Amino acid sequence: MKKQILLLIIIGLFFSCTNDDDNDSQTVTMRINHYQNTAIALDPVIALLVQYDDNIGTTSWNNFYATIEGFNYVPGQVYDLSVRIDQIGNPAADDGAFKYTLLEVISEQEVPAETEFNINLKINGQNFITTDSGYQLLNQIDIDCNTLCDALDTLLESEDVVVGTFKHLDNNEIQLIELE
């Protein structure tokens, strides 16, 4: 009899410790902006800019440091997505606590070519411009600095905060049109 009770207790403990995926996930609507911005996570990164649910359509955008499984971001497009968020039990120290999975692309809209946007090029002394092969944001997005290359170099050397105003070009390239 004691063995049967012990077995029932062990089985009860086993099932109470397992993850129930239905309780650890939720579905949200996200809007992804047409450009990415620089940010500092563990290291300097280029982050998607997102809005969630009730914040969609406002002027408030948040940096998004994770990836969305199944989503292929293209600069110059604004996306509305349905995304499932699953909580990850015991994530690695450098991983997030959530997994994001694309359920549906609700809409995708190309922004006009003349649309201007601001990107942080230097924040609190952290420079996001790399020059290994021309001007780039963290060796990922090509920058056509046009006639502003010298001014950009000067500001990056002398200022703690530098913001550039850009517009989209083709092939993951942006054009610098103003500095502040």
N, C-alpha and C positions, 0 to 999 in steps of 0.2 A: 504494500500500500504506500509506504514511504517513497519507493522508487517511482510510482506512478505520479504522486504529487510533485516530486522533484522534477520529473520529466515535463509535467504541465507547466511548472514555473519556468523552466528553461525555455520551452516553446513560447510561452507568453513574453518572456524577456526578448527573445529573438525577434518576434514580430513587432514588438514595441520599439525596437531600435532600428528597424529598416526605414528607408526613406519612402514616402508616398509622393510620387511625382505630381499627382493631381493637386496636392496641398501646397507644393513648393513652386508652382508656376502661375503666371498671370499673362494676359494678353493686353497689350497697349497699342495705341496709335502713336506713331512718331512721324515728325516732319524732319527731313534732312535738308540742310541748306545747300545752296549751289556752290559753295566754296568751303574749304577747310581753313582752320586757323591754327596757329602755333600755340603750344601749351607746355607746361612742365609737369610730368607725372613723376615716375622714378628718374627718368631722363627727359630731355627735350623731345617732344613729339609733335606730329601734325594730327590734329583731332577733327573729327566730324563735328559740325554744329547742329544740335538737335533741339526740338521742342516736343513735349509730351502732352497728350490728351488736351486738357483745358488751356494749356499755354500755347497751343497751335494758333498761329495768326497774330500773336503778340510780337513785340520787338525784342523780347527776351530769348536769347539762345544760350544753350549750355554746351560746354565741351563734352564730347563723348569719347572715352578712351578705349572702349572695347571694340570688337568686331561683331558684325551681324552675319551669322552663318547663312549662306545662300544669297547674300546681297552684293551686287557689283556696283559700287559707286562710280558715277561718271561726273566730273566737274562740269558746271554749267547747267545742271539739272536740279530742280527741287523735287523731292520725293515725299509722298505720304505713304507710310508703310504700316502694315499690321504685323506686330512682332510679339513672339512669345518669349517671356523672360523666365528662365528656370534657375532656381537657386542651386548652387553647387555645394555639396557637402564637403567640408575639409579641402578647400582649394589650396594650391601651392602658394607660398608666400608672395610670389610676384604675379599671381593670377588674380582675376577678379572673382567675386563671390557669386557672379551671375553669368549665365550663358544666354545669348540673344540669338534667336532663330527667326528668319524671315518667314512669315506665313503668307503674305500677299503684298504686292505693290498696288496700292489703291490708286495712286496717280503719279505721273511723272511729267514735269513741265520744264521745258527749256527756257532759260532766262534770256532776254535780249542781249546781244553782243556788247552793247554799250553800258550794260549794268556795272556800276562801280561798287567796290567792296573794300573794306579795310582788313589788313592782316598785321599782326604784331611781328615786327622783324627783330626786335630786341626788347626784352623785359628784364628790368632790374639787373642789367649787365649781362644777361644770357642772350647771346647772339644766335639767331636761327638761320642766318645766311651762311651758306657754304659756297666755296669758290673752287672746288676741286676740278670741275669741268664747266666753267661759266658760272653765272649766278644761279643759285638754287635755294629752295627752302629745304634744309636738312637733307640734301642730296636726293630729293624726291620730286619736287615741282620746279620746272625751269622758269626762270625769271628773265624777261626782256626788260632791262632797266632803261632802254631807250636813251635819252639824253641825260638821265639822272644818275648814271653810274658813279661819277666822281662825287656828287652830293651824297649818295648813299654811303660810299666808303667813308666820307668825312663824318657823317652822323653816327655811323656804327663805331667809329673810333672815339668820338667825343661825348656821346649821349648815353644815358642809362636806359632810356625808352625811345624806341623808334617805331613808328607806325607808317606803313605804306598803303596808298590807295591804288587799287589794281582794277583791271578788266580782263576778262577771259580771252585767250587766243586759242588756237587749235592745239591738239596733241598734248594735253596736260601742261600747257604753258600759260603763264599770266604776264601781263604787261604792266609795269610800274608807271603810274601817271602822276603821282604826287607823293611827297614825303612830309611827315610832321614829327 
